[in-house]
């Protein structure tokens, strides 16, 4: 439920609940004090009837006195005695003579001559009137004093009676208590549903500011604060992941520096050793000198190759190497590349073949130079681990629904299961000692993976120790293009 609905319902409840509780409280008080609603009404009617009969009798007596002995209504002592009798029934006496008030009790001192009906005015027919700042039941009777002066008797009765003075304060107190309790409880419940998640967010913010991200904000409510809590927790997870990646990048950077130092230091040490041998006259024959110089040249080439690979990978990693994507018939492209590589591979005793399914489209969107580097790097990596007399590498092309898949299969020594997931990592070599016995920079397959991913493709490897390795990668297909009709199987 949204916060807006909660506030609307709580406001309605603050009105409806006190009314219901007050009605129930009234019935409860009546039951406790009077035994029941019927007994209450009977008592009220009896009390009202008895009091009315008494006031009517007193009023009749006053009218008789005013008619027969009007001057007795000028006697203040007699009027005071009459007032005391009427006061027992919550009624007050006022006597007017001409334009002045001859008698009135002290508690009605605020009533002036103008608040009372004029002589001969019988339009005050309502049972209750507003007189001098209060409500009263009004009875009055006009008469003449013996000297002919106009006079009027007024009886002002409290309309509330005993019940109003006794029970009304109790009812008012109950209503006030219900209002305070209901509003306090509803305010607490509504504010708790708002303040609790806000406090949780404040605590979470403080923990994040202190660098603590290993916690979770759980809020299953479906209101705005629940959504805010879930969004905040998602932000926390993103921040935690960002910090994790940052630490990983920093680790990788340190590892990269260490690996570069190691791979550069090894050939550099060899070069220095051979140069020192030349300087000290160890290479004292033309054959030794020639061998030393060839070794120095080979190690320098290894360093140059490593620096080139590192520079190329860095440009890929920083997205500073542009891609010239064109529509490419990958079958013809790979067939040409196979012919280009076959001669050198034959010198190493490797049989390179190419296979492609017939009647299939093989058009992809790719960068020629980078796809060439992908295939070349994979093949060169395979060559390093060839350990059989009959060596072969096969390039196989397959068409998928929306992709073209290239497989490069060799019969080398294979890769152990525990090393297979890491062969595309930078500077990773399957040998635990990371020696350079087999050569290579350790960046070749990392470059391959980055290029394929930049083409929106995927790459993975399958291998069995002693049998060989199969590396597969995919490229998105350009739809609507048809392939050739002949089967190409070239050995």
N, C-alpha and C positions, 0 to 999 in steps of 0.2 A: 504494500500500500504506500502511495506517495505521501510525502510530508504534508503537502497541501490538503489531501483528503483527511489525514490525521488531525490537522488543525481544525478543519471544518467540523468533523465529527466530535472533536473534543469540545468545541464551542456549543454545538447542539446539546451534547451531553451535560454541559454545565448549566443548561436551562432546564432540560427535561428531567434529569435525575433529581435535582433539588425539589422540583414540583411534586414528583411522585413520592419522594421520601417525606416531604412535608405533609402530604395528604395522609400517608400511612401513620406519621407521627401524631397527627390530629386524632385519627381514629383510635390510636393506642392510648393517648392521654384521656380521651373521652371514656374509653373502656375502663381505664384504671380509676378515674375519678368518679365516673357516674354509672359504671356498670354496663353501659351499652348506649348505642345511639338513640334508641327509643326512650330509655330512661332520661337521657340528656334533654331531649326535646320536651318530654313531659315536665321535667324540672324547670326548664326555661319558660315553658308556657305557664306553669303554675306560678313561678316567681313573678313573671311579667303581669300575669292576671291579678295576683294579690296586690302587687305594688300599684298597678293602675287603679284598682278599686279604692285603695287607700288615698291616692292622690286625688282621684275624682271626688271622694267624700270631703277631703279637705278643701278642694277648690269650690265645691258646692257651699260649704260652710262660709268661705270667704265671700262668695257672691251674695249670700244671704246677709252677711254682716255689712257689706258695702251698700246693699239696698236699704236696710233698716237703720243701721247706725254707722253711716259713712265716716263721721268724725272720729270714731274709734280707730280708724286706719291711719290717724295722724299720731297716735300714741306710740312712741318709739319702743317703749318697754314691751307693750303688747305685741308689736310687730316682731321684736326680737324673740319672744316666746314662740310665736307662730313659725318663725324661721328655724328655730331649734327642732320643732316637731317635723317640719318638712325636710330638714337636712338628713334625718334618719333614712329618708327614702331618696336621697341624692337629688333633692329638689330645692331650688332657691326661690325666695320671694323678693320681688321688686314692686314698689308702689310709686306711681308717678302722680304728681299734683301739678296741674297746669303744664308749664314748660320746665319743670324741675323734677329731679328724682328725689322723692321724699325719703325712701328707704331702699337700701340694697346691702347685701352682705359684703364683707371686705374682700372675699375671693373674686367677686364680680366687679371690682373697682375699675376695670378697664372698659366696662360697658357705659357708653354715653347715651344721652337722651335721643341722639340721632340714630342710634342702632336699633331703637325700639319702634314698633308700628305706631303710626299717628293715631290720635283719638278718632274713633269711628271708622278706622281702616280695617275692614274684615277680609282683605285679599290674602292674608297669610294663612293659607289653607293647608300647606304642606306639613307633614308631621314633624319634620326636622328642619331647623333653620340655622343659618350662619349668623351668629350675633356676637359682636365684640371679640372676634378672633377664635370662636369655638362653636361647635355644633350642639344644639339644644332642642329638646322637644318643648314647644312653646304653647302655653295656654294663657289667654288674657281676657279681661272683662272690664268694660268701660262703665263708669258711674259718675255721679255728681256729688260733691261734698255739699254740706248744708248751706253754705254760702253761694252755691252755684258754680264753684270751680270744677273744671273737668278733672276726672281722676281715672286711673287705670291700674288694675291688679295684673301683674305678670308672674307666672310660674314657669321657671326654666329648669327642665329636668335633663340630667346626663343621659344621653340615649344608650350608652353602653351598659349601664346597670352594673350589677355585681359581677356578672360574667366578664364584661369588658375589663373591669379593673382587676379581676383575679386571674382569669385564664389568658387574656391577651398578652401580658408580659411573658408568660410561660411559652405561648405559641411563638412570639417574636424571638425569644431566646432559642427555641428549637430550630426555627427557620434560619437564624443567624449561624447557629452551630452547623446545620446541614450545609449551608452555602460555603462556609469556611472549609469544612471537611471535604466536601465534593470538589471544590476548586483546587484545594491543596493537593488532593490525591490525583486528580486528573492532570494537574500541572506537573506533578512529580513523574507520573507515568509517561506523559508525552515528552517532557524534557529529558527523562532518562533514555528514551529511545533515540534522542538526538544527541545528548551530551556524551553518552557512552561511546558511540563510534567516533565522535569528534576527539575524545580523549585518547582513544586507540590510535587515531591518525597522528595526534600530537606526540604520543609516546614513540610511534614508529618513525616520525620525522627526527626526533631526538636521537634514536638509535642509529638511523642512517647517517646523521651528521657526525656521530662518533665512529663511523666506519663499520658498524655492525649491520650486515645484510642477511645473516643466517636466522631468519625468522619468517613467519607467515602471518598475514592479516586475514583472518577468517570472518567473513560477514555474509550470511545467507539471506539477509533482508533484500527485498526487491524494491526498495525506495531509492531516492536520490543519493542518500548517504551510503547505502549498500553498493550502489554502482560506483560511487567515488572511492570507496574502500577497495573494491576489486580493481579499479583503474590504478589506484596508488600501489597495490600489491604487484600488479603487472609491471608498473614502472620500476619497482624495487627489483623484480626479477631481471628486467632488462638491464638495469644498472649493475646488478651482480654479474650478469653474463658479460657485460661490457668490461668490467674490471677483470673478470677471469680471462677474457680474450687479451686484454692489455698485458696482464701478467704473462700469458702464454707468448704473446708477441715479444715481450722483453726477454723471456727465456729463450725463445727462438733466436733473437738477436745475439744474445750471449753465446748460444750454441753455434750460430753462424760464424761469429768472430773466431771462436775456438777452432771450428772446422777449417775455416780459411787459413788460419795460422798453421794448423797441422799440415794441411795439404800443400801449402806453399813452402813450409819449412823443410819437408822431406826432400823434394827435388833440389831445393836451395842448398841443403846440407851436402847432397851428392855432388852438385856442381862445385861447391867450395872444396870438397875433398879431392876431386879430380884435378881442379886447378892447382891446389897445393901440391899434388903429386907431380904435375908438370913443372911447377916452380922448383921443386926439390930434386928434380932430375930422375924421378921414378920411371917416367915414360922415356926411357933411354934408347928406345928403338923406334924406327918409323912405324912399325906395326902397333906398338903400344900407344904411341902418340895419336895415331889415327883412331884407335879404339877409344882412347880418352876423349878425343874431340867429338867423336860420334855420340858418345854417352852424354857429354855436356850438351850437345845440340838437342838430343832426344829429351833430356830433362827440361831444357829451356822451352822446347815445344810443349811439353806437358804443362808447364807453368802458364804458357801463353794460352793453351786450350782452356785451362781452368779459369783464367781471368776472363776469357771471351764468354765462357758459359755463365760465369758469375755476373758479368755485365748484362748479358742477355736476359738472365732470370730476373735480375733487379729491375730492368726496364719493364718486363712483363708484370712483376709484382706491383710496380708503381703506376701501371697503366700508361706508360710513356711510349709504348711500342704500338704504332698504329696498325690496324688490320685492313688489308685490301681485299675485301670480300667480293668474290665474283661467282657467277654461276659456273660450276665446274663438273665435267663428266669425270667422276672419280675413277671409273674403270679405265679409261684411256690414260688418265694421269698416272695411275699406279702401274699400268703396263709400261709406259715410258720410263718411269722411275726404276722399275725392275730391270729394264735393259741397261740403264745407266749404272746400277749397282752390281750387276751380274759379273762383270769382268773382274773387278777387284775381289769379289767374293770367291770367284773361281781360283784366284791365286792362293786363297787360304783354304782351298779344298771344300768350299761350302756350295751346296746345290740350292739355288734360289728359284722357287716356282711361284706361279700366280694362278689363282682359280677364281672364276666368277660364274654365277648362275646365268642362264640364258633368259632372254625375253623379259628383262626386268629394268626398270628405270634406275639409273645411278647418278642422277644429277643432284649436286649439293651446293650450298652456298659456303664457300671456304676461301681461305687465303692460301694460294699455291705454295709460297715460300715456307709458310709455317707448317702446313701439312707435310711438306717434304721433310722438314726438320723432325716432325713427329715420327714418321716412318724410319728415317735414318737413325735417329736416337735409339728407337726400339731394337732395330736390327744390330746396331753396334753393341748395345747392351747384351743381346743374345750371344754375339760372337765371343764376349769375354768369358762365358761359362760353357763353351762347347768343349766336351771332354770325350767324344766318341770318334772313331776313325772315319765313319760315314756321317758327315754333317749335312743337315738340310734345314732350310727355313722356307716356310710357305706363307704367302700372302693370300688370304681368302676374302672374297667380297660377297656379302649377303644383303638382300633387300628386305627391309621390314616395312610395317604399315606406314610410318611417318619418318623413318630413319634409314640410313644406310650403315651397315655394320662392317667394320674392317677387323680381320683377325690376322695376327702375325704369330705363327706357330714354329717352335724350334724343338730340336731333340737334344738340348743341352743337359746340364747336370740337374736342373730343376731348383726350386726354391722351397725351403722348409715352411711348414704351415705357420709357425710362430713368426716368421719373417715376412710372409706374403702380404699382410695388411700395411706394411711400412715401406714397400719398395718405391712408392711414389713420393716419399718424404725427401726433403733436401738432405744431401750428404749421407743418406742411408746406404749402407752396404750390408749384404747378408752375412759377411764374415764378422763374428763378434769382435775380433781384434781391430777391425777397420783398417787393415793394412791395404796397401796399394798394389798388392801382388798382381791383381787382374787389371790394374790401370783404371782410368776413368776419373771424372771429377765428382761423382756422386750427385750431380745436378741434372743429368740427362733425362731421367724419368720424371723428375719434378717439373722440368720444362714441358715435357710431353703432356702431363696432367693439366698444367695451367693453360696450355694452348687449346686442348680439347674442351675444357670447361668454358673458355672464352668463346668457343664456337657453339655453346649451348649443347654440347655433347657429354657423353659419359665414358669413363675408361675404367677397366678392372682387369685383374689377372687371375689365371687358374694355373696351377702347377703341381707336379708330382715329382718328388725327389728321384733322380735317376732316369726319369722318362722325358722330361722337358717342360717347357712353359708355353702357355697360350695367353697372349695379351689381346684384349678386345677393346675397341672404341667405336663410338657411334657419332654420326654427323646428321643434322636435320636434312631431310630430303626436300628438294624443290618439287612441289607437286605438279602433275600434269605433263611430266616428261617421260618419254618411253625409252627403254634401253634397247640394245641391239638384239639380234636374233640368234647369234651363234654362241656356243659354249666356248669360253676361253680357258684352256688348261695348258699352260706353257711351262715347260721344264727346261 
